[in-house]
């Protein structure tokens, strides 16, 4: 993992982005030279053409999940996304060719080049030699925390080789698979050297009373091996801060969780610009949605509900009404559930497409919400979750968002357990939020909407 502006990027992701940029530049050189010799690549028309093409291609790839740090998609699923990307790029390419060069052969050449680029994208994602970016990881510990690390590594990152588990001095009973236990007859330093370990994750259940061999860990670090604690490991690998590995000391003395006037100013400008553009683009959709709601279930069109915002302040969130008017006639707050019978037919569609969230853009302009941030929750549930989940109140240190890191990384939740899982992503966002992370979330949100994931 490589940290850029507080956000961790997988080396594979950066490799894919760099490869795409080089291929787009190569496409620009070839097509420009072959079809319009009078237009240099640096000329105004060609430069504008390929600037738009590059921007559209990168946004599309990011939105379709081609730059996700890890993925578990099949070859068929990736191929389908590549075909979708080609279909989306076709009108862009034809429009650019007609506008700037007025030649069909130029468009066909460019379209063929993009098709080959996407074919290479599929190859890189599924047929890259496994040892090209392999990372050998040793887990120091054999208890419940070590088992959690090992399970997450094997499940989430196909580029990782789990060398095994090395027991700490005070660990009595192993809770990991026997096949993964490393021999205690050799020192930690010797095993790291013999197994060519790249990283050690310290996941000891007990760190007191000489459990931590500081000298050996320091020797490993001096040999170029990365040594990280369990909290940092999950932050880098999964983009979340795990509650079971969290401590108040780590939150207080670690980096992150920083805010300042400049960051607040940049975020506010970003919010105003994005919200304004989206309102203009989505206005026809909002008008049609309002008409359909009235035709099916009458008024009201909008749904107002009190939510908890930044620093615990209350505000009214506004959405298109997607449930019946008597959804909570008993007065008891309830989470929305899968196949909720309170949802109308129009409501089911606008929830899937996230159209019901569009009125919140006006809350962004008003300053009550941000484009990206933790989702605002109702006071009833906030009181309940604050009592049951440690550190839950930390998510209220930033403005709530229309979308968020938790929303694009975790499916829709309707229980305390789901709220705890999503909190781990919210804590990552609060700790590392930056303009770059906001842009990453916006791109991934497009993919979530297109693939219709997570909505209920």
Secondary structure by P-SEA (a helix, b strand, c coil): ccccccccccaaaaaaaaaaaaaaaaaaaaaaaacccccccccaaaaaaaaaaaaaaaaaaaaaccccccccccaaaaaaaaaaaaaaaaaaaaaaaaaccccaaaaaaaaaaaaaaaaaaaaaacccccccbbbbbbbccccaaaaaaaaaaacccccccccbbbbccccccccccccccccccccaaaaaaaacccbbbbccccccccccaaaaaaaaaaabbbbbcaaaaaaaaccbbbccccccccccccccccccaaaaaaaaaaaaaaaaaaaaaaaaaaaaaaaaaaaccccccbbbbbbbcccbbbbbbbccccccccccccccccccccccccccaaaaaaaaaccccccaaaaaaaccccccccccccaaaaaaaaaccccccccccccccccccccccccccccaaaaaaaaaaaaaaaacccaaaaaaaaaaaaaaaaaccccc
